[in-house]
Amino acid sequence: MCGRFSLATDQEILQNQFNFILNDEILNRYNIAPSQNVLVIGSNGKERVGTKMRWGLVPPWSKDTKISYKMINARSETIDEKVSFKNPFLRKRCLILSDGFYEWKKNGTEKQPYRFKMKNNLPFAFAGLWERWDKGDTPLFTCTIITTKANTLTEDVHDRMPVILPADAHNKWLDRDFGDMKQLKSLLIPYNEEEMEKYPVSNIVNSPHNDSAECLERLNSL
């Protein structure tokens, strides 16, 4: 699964790299948790648009928003079969920006958090889905991160990892008129581990209340 990540990259760098417009300010986030707002990129058919959405998908048919805590991730293997994900997989795909994510490795009765990032320190995009929920006072826009099996870098920490889309797959993923499920599912594979690195971090990331640059720092005692 993917249950925590960061996005502390300068807004100008993000917009230059991912070529999107944004009419809002992005604050540096070091420990993003489910139910919080994340930066999502979608397409209006002409250009890429960045917006904030709540992490944890709420399907349109849901009576309330409580289901969102169970919907922070969508398994790539069954994404075209599950009622909650099949429709947005066809028409509501998005990119969720990040510059690192966390996973926890079991060590006896304890868990050691690790951070995963790109060796070149550049941000990247998770494959995501979004939905609109209209049963509240105002429309609620939510999203989920698609996961796949682990690559060789992440497998000793966790058996799943978020789908990271390479840049040459972004346009196809965001194309609302492209509906070939077989081709779309072929994009949902483990990212090249040779371009990534991991390192242990402090257990302060265990609490979503801790959201400082210290969360990103390498723990040198391991």
Contacts in CASP RR format, 6 or more apart in sequence:
PFRMAT RR
TARGET T0000
AUTHOR 0000-0000-0000
METHOD contacts of the structure
MODEL  1
MCGRFSLATDQEILQNQFNFILNDEILNRYNIAPSQNVLVIGSNGKERVG
TKMRWGLVPPWSKDTKISYKMINARSETIDEKVSFKNPFLRKRCLILSDG
FYEWKKNGTEKQPYRFKMKNNLPFAFAGLWERWDKGDTPLFTCTIITTKA
NTLTEDVHDRMPVILPADAHNKWLDRDFGDMKQLKSLLIPYNEEEMEKYP
VSNIVNSPHNDSAECLERLNSL
1 72 0 8 1.000
1 73 0 8 1.000
1 147 0 8 1.000
1 158 0 8 1.000
1 160 0 8 1.000
2 72 0 8 1.000
2 73 0 8 1.000
2 101 0 8 1.000
2 103 0 8 1.000
2 126 0 8 1.000
2 145 0 8 1.000
2 147 0 8 1.000
2 160 0 8 1.000
2 161 0 8 1.000
2 162 0 8 1.000
3 33 0 8 1.000
3 34 0 8 1.000
3 72 0 8 1.000
3 73 0 8 1.000
3 101 0 8 1.000
3 102 0 8 1.000
4 31 0 8 1.000
4 32 0 8 1.000
4 33 0 8 1.000
4 101 0 8 1.000
4 102 0 8 1.000
4 205 0 8 1.000
4 208 0 8 1.000
5 32 0 8 1.000
5 98 0 8 1.000
5 100 0 8 1.000
5 101 0 8 1.000
5 102 0 8 1.000
5 126 0 8 1.000
5 162 0 8 1.000
6 29 0 8 1.000
6 30 0 8 1.000
6 31 0 8 1.000
6 32 0 8 1.000
6 98 0 8 1.000
6 99 0 8 1.000
6 100 0 8 1.000
6 101 0 8 1.000
6 102 0 8 1.000
6 115 0 8 1.000
6 215 0 8 1.000
6 216 0 8 1.000
7 26 0 8 1.000
7 28 0 8 1.000
7 29 0 8 1.000
7 32 0 8 1.000
7 38 0 8 1.000
7 39 0 8 1.000
7 97 0 8 1.000
7 98 0 8 1.000
7 99 0 8 1.000
7 100 0 8 1.000
7 123 0 8 1.000
8 28 0 8 1.000
8 29 0 8 1.000
8 30 0 8 1.000
8 99 0 8 1.000
8 213 0 8 1.000
8 216 0 8 1.000
9 97 0 8 1.000
9 99 0 8 1.000
9 123 0 8 1.000
11 22 0 8 1.000
11 25 0 8 1.000
11 26 0 8 1.000
13 123 0 8 1.000
14 20 0 8 1.000
14 26 0 8 1.000
14 39 0 8 1.000
14 97 0 8 1.000
14 123 0 8 1.000
15 21 0 8 1.000
15 22 0 8 1.000
17 122 0 8 1.000
17 123 0 8 1.000
18 41 0 8 1.000
18 48 0 8 1.000
18 95 0 8 1.000
18 97 0 8 1.000
18 123 0 8 1.000
18 125 0 8 1.000
18 170 0 8 1.000
19 48 0 8 1.000
20 41 0 8 1.000
20 42 0 8 1.000
20 47 0 8 1.000
20 48 0 8 1.000
20 49 0 8 1.000
20 50 0 8 1.000
21 47 0 8 1.000
21 48 0 8 1.000
21 49 0 8 1.000
21 50 0 8 1.000
22 49 0 8 1.000
22 50 0 8 1.000
22 51 0 8 1.000
24 51 0 8 1.000
24 52 0 8 1.000
26 39 0 8 1.000
28 213 0 8 1.000
29 36 0 8 1.000
29 211 0 8 1.000
30 211 0 8 1.000
30 212 0 8 1.000
30 213 0 8 1.000
30 214 0 8 1.000
30 215 0 8 1.000
30 216 0 8 1.000
31 102 0 8 1.000
31 205 0 8 1.000
31 208 0 8 1.000
31 210 0 8 1.000
31 211 0 8 1.000
31 212 0 8 1.000
31 215 0 8 1.000
32 38 0 8 1.000
32 55 0 8 1.000
33 55 0 8 1.000
33 208 0 8 1.000
34 55 0 8 1.000
34 56 0 8 1.000
34 68 0 8 1.000
34 69 0 8 1.000
34 72 0 8 1.000
35 54 0 8 1.000
35 55 0 8 1.000
35 56 0 8 1.000
35 68 0 8 1.000
35 69 0 8 1.000
36 54 0 8 1.000
36 55 0 8 1.000
36 208 0 8 1.000
37 52 0 8 1.000
37 53 0 8 1.000
37 54 0 8 1.000
37 55 0 8 1.000
38 52 0 8 1.000
38 53 0 8 1.000
38 54 0 8 1.000
38 55 0 8 1.000
38 96 0 8 1.000
38 97 0 8 1.000
38 143 0 8 1.000
39 50 0 8 1.000
39 51 0 8 1.000
39 52 0 8 1.000
39 96 0 8 1.000
39 97 0 8 1.000
40 50 0 8 1.000
40 51 0 8 1.000
40 52 0 8 1.000
40 53 0 8 1.000
40 94 0 8 1.000
40 95 0 8 1.000
40 96 0 8 1.000
40 97 0 8 1.000
40 128 0 8 1.000
40 130 0 8 1.000
40 143 0 8 1.000
41 48 0 8 1.000
41 49 0 8 1.000
41 50 0 8 1.000
41 94 0 8 1.000
41 95 0 8 1.000
41 96 0 8 1.000
41 97 0 8 1.000
41 125 0 8 1.000
41 174 0 8 1.000
42 48 0 8 1.000
42 49 0 8 1.000
42 50 0 8 1.000
42 51 0 8 1.000
42 93 0 8 1.000
42 94 0 8 1.000
42 95 0 8 1.000
42 130 0 8 1.000
42 174 0 8 1.000
43 49 0 8 1.000
43 174 0 8 1.000
43 175 0 8 1.000
43 176 0 8 1.000
45 176 0 8 1.000
48 174 0 8 1.000
51 141 0 8 1.000
53 94 0 8 1.000
53 130 0 8 1.000
53 141 0 8 1.000
53 142 0 8 1.000
53 143 0 8 1.000
54 68 0 8 1.000
54 140 0 8 1.000
54 141 0 8 1.000
54 142 0 8 1.000
54 143 0 8 1.000
55 72 0 8 1.000
55 142 0 8 1.000
55 143 0 8 1.000
55 144 0 8 1.000
55 145 0 8 1.000
56 68 0 8 1.000
56 69 0 8 1.000
56 71 0 8 1.000
56 72 0 8 1.000
56 142 0 8 1.000
56 143 0 8 1.000
56 144 0 8 1.000
57 68 0 8 1.000
57 71 0 8 1.000
57 72 0 8 1.000
57 74 0 8 1.000
57 84 0 8 1.000
57 85 0 8 1.000
57 88 0 8 1.000
57 129 0 8 1.000
57 130 0 8 1.000
57 131 0 8 1.000
57 142 0 8 1.000
57 143 0 8 1.000
57 144 0 8 1.000
58 65 0 8 1.000
58 67 0 8 1.000
58 68 0 8 1.000
58 71 0 8 1.000
58 131 0 8 1.000
58 133 0 8 1.000
58 140 0 8 1.000
58 142 0 8 1.000
59 67 0 8 1.000
59 71 0 8 1.000
59 83 0 8 1.000
59 84 0 8 1.000
59 131 0 8 1.000
59 133 0 8 1.000
60 131 0 8 1.000
60 132 0 8 1.000
60 133 0 8 1.000
60 134 0 8 1.000
62 133 0 8 1.000
62 135 0 8 1.000
63 135 0 8 1.000
64 135 0 8 1.000
65 133 0 8 1.000
65 140 0 8 1.000
65 142 0 8 1.000
68 142 0 8 1.000
71 84 0 8 1.000
71 142 0 8 1.000
71 144 0 8 1.000
72 144 0 8 1.000
72 145 0 8 1.000
73 144 0 8 1.000
73 145 0 8 1.000
73 146 0 8 1.000
73 147 0 8 1.000
73 160 0 8 1.000
73 162 0 8 1.000
74 82 0 8 1.000
74 84 0 8 1.000
74 85 0 8 1.000
74 128 0 8 1.000
74 129 0 8 1.000
74 144 0 8 1.000
74 145 0 8 1.000
74 146 0 8 1.000
74 147 0 8 1.000
75 82 0 8 1.000
75 146 0 8 1.000
75 147 0 8 1.000
76 127 0 8 1.000
76 146 0 8 1.000
76 147 0 8 1.000
76 148 0 8 1.000
76 163 0 8 1.000
76 185 0 8 1.000
76 188 0 8 1.000
76 189 0 8 1.000
77 148 0 8 1.000
78 85 0 8 1.000
79 85 0 8 1.000
79 86 0 8 1.000
79 89 0 8 1.000
79 129 0 8 1.000
79 146 0 8 1.000
79 185 0 8 1.000
79 188 0 8 1.000
80 86 0 8 1.000
80 89 0 8 1.000
80 181 0 8 1.000
80 185 0 8 1.000
85 129 0 8 1.000
85 144 0 8 1.000
88 129 0 8 1.000
88 130 0 8 1.000
88 131 0 8 1.000
89 129 0 8 1.000
89 181 0 8 1.000
89 184 0 8 1.000
90 179 0 8 1.000
90 181 0 8 1.000
91 176 0 8 1.000
92 129 0 8 1.000
92 130 0 8 1.000
92 131 0 8 1.000
92 176 0 8 1.000
93 127 0 8 1.000
93 128 0 8 1.000
93 129 0 8 1.000
93 130 0 8 1.000
93 173 0 8 1.000
93 174 0 8 1.000
93 176 0 8 1.000
93 184 0 8 1.000
94 128 0 8 1.000
94 129 0 8 1.000
94 130 0 8 1.000
94 143 0 8 1.000
94 174 0 8 1.000
95 125 0 8 1.000
95 126 0 8 1.000
95 127 0 8 1.000
95 128 0 8 1.000
95 165 0 8 1.000
95 170 0 8 1.000
95 173 0 8 1.000
95 174 0 8 1.000
96 125 0 8 1.000
96 126 0 8 1.000
96 127 0 8 1.000
96 128 0 8 1.000
96 143 0 8 1.000
96 145 0 8 1.000
97 123 0 8 1.000
97 124 0 8 1.000
97 125 0 8 1.000
97 126 0 8 1.000
98 123 0 8 1.000
98 124 0 8 1.000
98 125 0 8 1.000
98 126 0 8 1.000
98 162 0 8 1.000
99 117 0 8 1.000
99 118 0 8 1.000
99 121 0 8 1.000
99 122 0 8 1.000
99 123 0 8 1.000
99 124 0 8 1.000
100 115 0 8 1.000
100 116 0 8 1.000
100 117 0 8 1.000
100 118 0 8 1.000
100 124 0 8 1.000
101 115 0 8 1.000
101 116 0 8 1.000
101 162 0 8 1.000
102 113 0 8 1.000
102 114 0 8 1.000
102 115 0 8 1.000
102 116 0 8 1.000
102 201 0 8 1.000
102 205 0 8 1.000
103 113 0 8 1.000
103 114 0 8 1.000
103 116 0 8 1.000
103 154 0 8 1.000
103 157 0 8 1.000
103 158 0 8 1.000
103 161 0 8 1.000
104 111 0 8 1.000
104 112 0 8 1.000
104 113 0 8 1.000
104 114 0 8 1.000
104 157 0 8 1.000
104 158 0 8 1.000
105 111 0 8 1.000
105 112 0 8 1.000
105 113 0 8 1.000
105 114 0 8 1.000
105 156 0 8 1.000
105 157 0 8 1.000
105 158 0 8 1.000
111 206 0 8 1.000
112 200 0 8 1.000
112 203 0 8 1.000
112 222 0 8 1.000
113 200 0 8 1.000
113 201 0 8 1.000
113 202 0 8 1.000
113 203 0 8 1.000
113 205 0 8 1.000
113 206 0 8 1.000
114 157 0 8 1.000
114 198 0 8 1.000
114 199 0 8 1.000
114 200 0 8 1.000
114 201 0 8 1.000
115 198 0 8 1.000
115 199 0 8 1.000
115 200 0 8 1.000
115 201 0 8 1.000
115 216 0 8 1.000
115 218 0 8 1.000
116 153 0 8 1.000
116 154 0 8 1.000
116 161 0 8 1.000
116 196 0 8 1.000
116 197 0 8 1.000
116 198 0 8 1.000
117 196 0 8 1.000
117 197 0 8 1.000
117 198 0 8 1.000
118 124 0 8 1.000
118 195 0 8 1.000
118 196 0 8 1.000
118 197 0 8 1.000
119 195 0 8 1.000
119 196 0 8 1.000
119 197 0 8 1.000
120 195 0 8 1.000
124 164 0 8 1.000
124 165 0 8 1.000
125 164 0 8 1.000
125 165 0 8 1.000
125 170 0 8 1.000
126 145 0 8 1.000
126 146 0 8 1.000
126 162 0 8 1.000
126 163 0 8 1.000
126 164 0 8 1.000
126 165 0 8 1.000
127 145 0 8 1.000
127 146 0 8 1.000
127 162 0 8 1.000
127 163 0 8 1.000
127 164 0 8 1.000
127 165 0 8 1.000
127 173 0 8 1.000
127 187 0 8 1.000
127 188 0 8 1.000
128 143 0 8 1.000
128 144 0 8 1.000
128 145 0 8 1.000
128 146 0 8 1.000
128 163 0 8 1.000
129 143 0 8 1.000
129 144 0 8 1.000
129 146 0 8 1.000
130 141 0 8 1.000
130 142 0 8 1.000
130 143 0 8 1.000
130 144 0 8 1.000
131 141 0 8 1.000
131 142 0 8 1.000
131 143 0 8 1.000
132 139 0 8 1.000
132 140 0 8 1.000
132 141 0 8 1.000
133 139 0 8 1.000
133 140 0 8 1.000
133 141 0 8 1.000
133 142 0 8 1.000
134 140 0 8 1.000
145 162 0 8 1.000
145 163 0 8 1.000
146 162 0 8 1.000
146 163 0 8 1.000
146 188 0 8 1.000
147 160 0 8 1.000
147 161 0 8 1.000
147 162 0 8 1.000
147 163 0 8 1.000
148 160 0 8 1.000
148 161 0 8 1.000
148 162 0 8 1.000
148 163 0 8 1.000
148 188 0 8 1.000
148 189 0 8 1.000
148 190 0 8 1.000
149 159 0 8 1.000
149 160 0 8 1.000
149 161 0 8 1.000
149 190 0 8 1.000
150 157 0 8 1.000
150 158 0 8 1.000
150 159 0 8 1.000
150 160 0 8 1.000
150 161 0 8 1.000
150 190 0 8 1.000
151 161 0 8 1.000
151 190 0 8 1.000
151 191 0 8 1.000
151 192 0 8 1.000
151 193 0 8 1.000
151 196 0 8 1.000
152 193 0 8 1.000
153 193 0 8 1.000
153 196 0 8 1.000
153 197 0 8 1.000
153 198 0 8 1.000
154 161 0 8 1.000
154 190 0 8 1.000
154 193 0 8 1.000
154 198 0 8 1.000
157 198 0 8 1.000
161 190 0 8 1.000
161 191 0 8 1.000
163 187 0 8 1.000
163 188 0 8 1.000
163 189 0 8 1.000
163 191 0 8 1.000
164 191 0 8 1.000
165 173 0 8 1.000
165 187 0 8 1.000
166 191 0 8 1.000
169 187 0 8 1.000
172 178 0 8 1.000
172 183 0 8 1.000
172 184 0 8 1.000
172 187 0 8 1.000
173 184 0 8 1.000
173 187 0 8 1.000
178 184 0 8 1.000
199 218 0 8 1.000
199 219 0 8 1.000
200 218 0 8 1.000
200 219 0 8 1.000
200 222 0 8 1.000
201 215 0 8 1.000
201 216 0 8 1.000
201 217 0 8 1.000
201 218 0 8 1.000
201 219 0 8 1.000
202 214 0 8 1.000
202 215 0 8 1.000
202 217 0 8 1.000
202 219 0 8 1.000
204 210 0 8 1.000
204 212 0 8 1.000
204 214 0 8 1.000
204 215 0 8 1.000
205 215 0 8 1.000
END
